């Protein structure tokens, strides 16, 4: 998210009232834009774009923790450590709420039709809508990462619930009197674990849906390399997260460019019309 820091910090070299100098790439939050501007797009930059960028950066930091947890899960699975697998799932689960809360908060900011009109009337409106579109495109990559993490956690938790008590059922089955021919009269002999319960099954919208409002730029997870329908090793989920991170950086770079242009425009050194995507 370094590009975002550069965007907001551009005021450090122009008299725009941005607090502080350009921060080092240490993961600190972007400085606030403290002045209230009279132009609508400048006000939106302060009240919507700035806070949204801050939450996008938080999401990037949260998502960056997940590849290690997927790797830890795979190692624990290989070593046959159920306890370590459960710890890895718990750590991934702890990432879901912060991500989902920020996603919802950003979408709420962007849903304000008074700030982002459906039909643009002015150049300010067009610039605001360009910022909104780029924020949504960036957010869509993070939603993809959230869906992967949440889908994996849900799959593991549902698998645990599904197979809870199987030991008791097996014990009951072994104590039943067999009928002639060795068949169980009540059908318990046919009860068994589903294949590979520790490996996520092919994703579908029911499993991965985190209950979030629709983003018009939402990505299709089946198009992420390694996440096509079929067998999905945990390592491929890690690669899927890394793919969304890489694509997200591209979207962030485009957003950063527009933010810098808008900051300059608010200072009166750029034309009002937004640049072409």
N, C-alpha and C positions, 0 to 999 in steps of 0.2 A: 504493500500500500504506500510505498515511498512516493509514488507519483502524486498521490492525494495530498501528502504533506507538502510537496512542492507547490501544488495548486493553491492551497490556503495560505502558504507562507510567501506567496509572490508579493503580497502587500508589504513585506519587509523591505522591498526595494522600491516601492511606490507608496505615496502618501495615502494609503487606503484605511488606516486605522487598524491593521491587523496586529494582534498582540505578539510580541516576541520575534526573535530571529528564526531563520529556517532551522528546524531541529535536525539533529543528527539521526541517522536511520536506526534508532534505538527502540522503536515500538511505542514511543510516546504519542499521546493523542494530538491531533492537529490543533493549532491555536485557534481561538474564536475570532470571528469578525465582529467587532463590538459596535461599530457605528450603524445607525439606522439610515437606510438610503431612501430617497424619495422615489426613484424609479422602481416599478413593480418587480422587474427581474432582479434588481439589486436587493430588494427586500426578501425575495424568495431565496436568493443566494445565502442570506444570513439565517433565515428562519427555517428553511427546509433543506437546502442542499448541504450546508455545513453540518447540521446534525446527522443527516443521512450518511454522509461520508464518514463521520466518526463511527457510526454503527457498522458500516461496511468494513471499516478497518478492524473493529473488534471481532467481527465475524471471520475475517481472514486469519486473525491470530488464533481463534478457537478452532477453525477448520485445520490449521497447520498442525494441531496436536494429534489429529485422528490417524494419519498414516502410521505413526509409531504404535498406536494402540491396535490397529489391524495386524501389524507385524508381530506384536507381542501375542496376540490371539493365535496366529498361525504357529508360532514357536511353541506355545503351550499345547496346542492341538497335536503337534508333532511329538511332543514329549509326553503326551497323555495326562497332562495336568488339568483336571477339571476345575480346580480352585483358581488357577491362573487364568483360565479361559473366562470364568465368571468375573474375575477382577477386570479383565480387559473389556468385557461387555459393559460392566458398570461404569468404567471410565468413559466409554463411548456414549453411554446413556446420559452421563453428566454434561455432555456437550450439546445435547439436543435442545434443552429448554433455553439456554442463552441464545442459541442461534435462532430458534423459532420466535422468541420474544423480540429480537432485533428485526427479524424479517417482517413481522406483523407491524412493528412500530414504523418501519420505513414505508411499508405499503400504505399505512394510515396517513403518513405525511404526504405521500404522492397522490392520494385519492381526493385531495381538497380541490374541488372544481373552481373555487374562487381564485385559487392561485394558478391552477392548470386548467384553463378552459378547454372544452371539447373542440370548439372551433376558434382558431387563433384570429384575432382582429388586428393586432399590431406586431411590430418586429419584436417587442418585448415578449409578447405571448409566444411567438415562434421560438425565441431563444429559450424560454422557460420549458416549452414542450420538448425541445431538443435535450435539455438537461434531464427532464423526466425520463425520456426514452433511454438515455444512456445509463441513468441510475437503475432503471428496470432491467436493462440488459446485463449490467454488472450483477445485480441482485439475483437474476435467474441462474447464474453459475453457482452462486452460493446456495440457492435453493436446491440445485442438483446435488451438491455435496451433502446438504442436510437430509435429502431424501435417501441417499445411499446409507448414511450413518443411521438414520432412524429406521430404515427398512431392515438393516442388519440386526439392530437391537431388537426390533419387534419380532423378527423371525426367530432369534435365539430365545426370547422370552416365551413366545408361543410354543416353540419346540419343547422347552422345559415343562410348561404346563401340560402339553399334550402327553408327555411321557412320564409325568409324575404318577407314581403308584403302579407302574408296570411291574416292579418287583413283587408287589403284593399279588397282582393278578397272576403272575407266573407261579407264585407259591401256591395259590389256590388251584391253578390248573394242574400242578404236579400232584396235588393230593386227591384229585378227582379219580373215581373208579373208572377205568377205561372199559369201553364196550368191546365185545368180541371183534377182533381185527385191529385193536389198538386205537380206535377212534374215540375222541372225547364226545360224550353224548350231548354236551351243551355248547359245543363249538369253541370252547376256550383255546383249543389247540391252534386255532387259526389267528389268535391275537399275537401280534408281534410289533416291534418298533418299526417305524417308517424308515426307509433307506436313508442313510447318512444324515441323521437329524442335526448334526453340527455344521452342515454345509447349507448355506441359504439356497432356497429353491429359486427358479426364475422369477424375476421381479414382475409384479403387476401393480396397477394403480391402487388396488385395495390394500396391499401390503405397505407400499411406500408412501401413500398419501398422508401427509402430516396435517391435513385439515387447514391448509393455508389458502387465502384468497388467490384467485387465478392471476398469474402474471402473464401478460400477452407475449412475453419473450421466453416463457418457460421452455426448458430444453427437454428433449426426448432422451431419457436415460438409455434406451436401447441403442442409441447412436453413439454412445460413449465407447471408445475402444475397450474391449474386455468385458463389457456389460451386456452384450447381445444375449437374446433369449437362449437359454441352454444352461450348461454347467457353469457355475460361477465360483471358482475358488476364491477364498478370502483375499488372496494376494491381488486378484483382479479388482476387488472392491477398493483396495488401497490405490491401485493404478487409476481407477475411476476418479477418486478424490483428487489425485495429482493432476489428472486431465482438467478437471473443473478449475483447479487453481491456475493452471497455465492459461486456459481460455479466459478466466476472470481477469488476469493481469492485462490481457489485450484490451478488454472492455474498459478497465480502469484507466489505461493510457489514453483512450479516446475521450473518456469523461474528463480526465485531468486537463486535456487540451482545451476543451470547451469551458471548463471552469476558469482557466487562466484567461481565455479570451473575454469571458464575462466580467472578471475582475477588472481587466483593462478597460472594458466598455463602461463599467460603472465609474471609472476614473476619467472617462471622456476621451480616451485615446484610441478607441476602436469603433467601427461602425456598428449600428444597432442590429443589422441583419445577422442571423446566426450563420456559421460556416456550414458548408454542405457535408453530410456524413461521409 
